[in-house]
Amino acid sequence: MAEIQLENISKVYPGADAPAVDALNLQIGKGEILTLLGPSGCGKTTTLRLIAGFEAPDSGAVFFDGRNVVGVPPQKRSIGMVFQDYALFPHLNVYDNVGFGLGRCKNRRRRIGSMIDLVGLAGLERQMPGRLSGGQQGRVALARALVPGPAVILLDEPFSSLDADLRVRIQREVTAIIKKAGTTALFVTHDQREAMTISDRIAVMEKGRLHQVGTPRGIYQHPETEFVATFVGRSNLLRGRIGADGRSITTEVGTVPCRHTHERKPGDEVIFCIRPCGFERDSRGPICGRIVKTAFIGENTDALLAVNSAESRKPVQFLVHIHPEEEVRVGEEVCFRVLPYFVAVVSEKGEKDENVCK
Ligand code: ATP
C-alpha cells in the first residue's frame, strides 16, 4: 500500500474550452479508501487516469510514497484497476482470471488461492465468468486487481451495472475485502449514497475542481459550499447574519442555532444550510409554519413547510424530515426546533442561487 499525493495537477484535453482537472491537490493515506464524488463530466475518471498513468498531466505532480511518478508508464506504477464492466476474460476460469495479473512468480498458487479465499470464491475456481452472478464477477475482478499486491487500487464506478439490492451488499463486501487486504483505494462514483457507504473520506468535485474533502459525516453535517450542500444529500439554503454570540444565525424566520466552526464574525451576512433531518417537531419550537406538501418515503416523511417571513410577503419554504410514526397533514400548522449539528455556514463557491430559499 502507498500514500498517494496529487500536487496542483491539471489536465486540458486538446480542443477543450476548460480543464478536465484544474489545479487539484489531494492526498490519499496509506490503506485509506477515498472516493471521488461528483456529477458526470466533473473530471473524476480523468483524475483516476492521471494517477494510473493513462493520461499525462499538463502541470503538477503525482507522488506514490513521495516518489513523483509522472512519466512512469502504468505497468510500472503498481496499480490495480477494477472497471465498470469488470473486463473479465470470458475464456478463462476464475482461477486463471485471478492469476492473470500475477505472471510467473514465487508462491503463485498459494497467492491466487488465498486471494480467492479472501473474496469468498473458494470452490468456484474452475467456474467460467459467464456462469457467475454479477456480484461474483465483481469479486473476481477485485481479486485479480489485488493479487499482485498493488500500491493502490483504482475502481471506476465498479457497482453501476448491479441492481439496487445486490449493489448495497457488494459495496459492503468489497470495502471489507479491501480493508482486509490493507490496500490504498480510490473509488470513482457519482452516487452520493454509495460514496457515503464505502469511503473513509470523500472528495467532492465539480468542473475539474475540488470543493471539499472529508469524512462522510463531516461532508454531510458541515458542507463547505453551496454545491456540496445540494449535491451530497438535500439541503435548505438560507441567508442570515451571524448573531452576537458568534454562533447563532439570525434570519427572516427567526434565530437558528449553529455549532459549525467558521471564521465569520458577529453581524456578517452568510449563506447557510439546514439539513432536512435537522428539524425536530416541538410545539414550543421557534420555526412554525404550515405544511404545504408531503411525501411518505418509508424511512421518513418528506414535508414542505411554509414559514411566514418578517421581511417578505412570500413565505420561506423548508424541506423537513418527519419521523415515519408521526402523522402530518397538508394544511396543518406545525412548529420545529432546529438541531445545531445539522446547520452549517457555506461559501458561495459554485454558487447556485436558485437553491437559496428567498
Ligand atoms: P462521468 O461520471 O460521466 O464518467 P467524469 O466525472 O469521470 O464523468 P471525465 O470523464 O473525467 O469526467 O471528463 C471530464 C471532462 O473531460 C468532460 O468534459 C469530458 O467530456 C472531457 N473528456 C474526458 N475524456 C476526454 C478525452 N479523451 N478527450 C477529450 N475530452 C475528454
Residues whose N, C-alpha, C, O or C-beta is under 5 A from the ligand:
A	BS01	ATP	Y13 A20 P39 S40 G41 C42 G43 K44 T45 T46
